[in-house]
């Protein structure tokens, strides 16, 4: 008989495996903390009630959507890929039908309200009917309509009839031509078959998730595999799962980003690894980060790596040295994003305090810690102008009370870790902008298929 795993979305089985744990699916969509074990009373073979231990990875649709976005499977990609595959499938179908039949006959057949009466039907020959069903289906179900179909099936808004004896072609035909009186609806395990053949697996998952309420459960259940001896209770070595490496200018930047990501986006935290400056005894600076980038390029590192520079003059000068250098597709070289409140921020110069736009000049990590952290004794800690860079013709600036600003930030993080209900009471505007920039740097790159 064998043992099975089951991949469920909104309570419906979407996919399954036999005698095998799908590690690739699990390590792509889930994290170690999503794994649960629980006991539930079930009816045994003899009719008695027994306690059974269940083994699952479980989370919600909104978290899986975020994770797929990080990996490049965005809604934008899903729509584009679906439409490309749909049109390709249509062109292929028209070509195949036209290769066997006269074009005008095909057109007549496709427009015929009752294909069974058309001569191309040829009695029991269902091939033209099947081709017609596919053509009608892919003509009718563009992306938005297809989302509606998936939503209707997964939320049980379709009345399920006796479908077991019907092919997927008949189901497609019924969905587009109900007047043909073929009473067939897709079972949940047929949903993947409704997609064009060429579409990538995780794009199908992204489209399905786009069709359901965001708090719907997504579950990988491998209870039967454990019971059958095909896998362990905790089968994944999560330490060996590849992560996106993030390298910053210094240890403070690393600590801020790491703690903030874990607090504000805990479901995405384990997709990233931040370079350990203390353990590696690495020196932090924009120039050193450029040297690390050049070393990684020379070594042919295959991991996805983010080289994250400050939004200031020193970073701009350091980055000028790599103009013309070919950056591998698995590397992202970027700076902190511009801040709206940095467009008019107090600065200290020879003539005293004045408000200036410090984006690109003085936005180190401290400027992203929130206005509450930047406020010392009731006023914003000003930026002081330091040295002048002749290469980029601009002054370098930094916040005066850096240590005090950092301490206030880490204090509010510690408070929120202890009591997450306090998160909404603090200003995360700057750090959230930075995290959003970091999280979706690879969102348009396709590293998985």
PyMOL commands that set and color helices and strands:
alter all, ss='L'
color gray80, all
select helices_A, chain A and resi 23-29+32-34+61-70+75-100+103-110+115-117+119-121+127-140+143-154+168-176+178-180+188-194+201-210+223-227+238-240+251-264+266-269+277-280+286-299+313-322+341-344+365-368+371-374+402-418+420-425+429-439
alter helices_A, ss='H'
color red, helices_A
select strands_A, chain A and resi 4-9+12-18+35-43+49-60+217-221+244-247+272-274+305-309+311-312+331-335+345-349+352-356+362-363+375-376+379-380+383-389+394-399
alter strands_A, ss='S'
color yellow, strands_A
deselect
rebuild
show_as cartoon
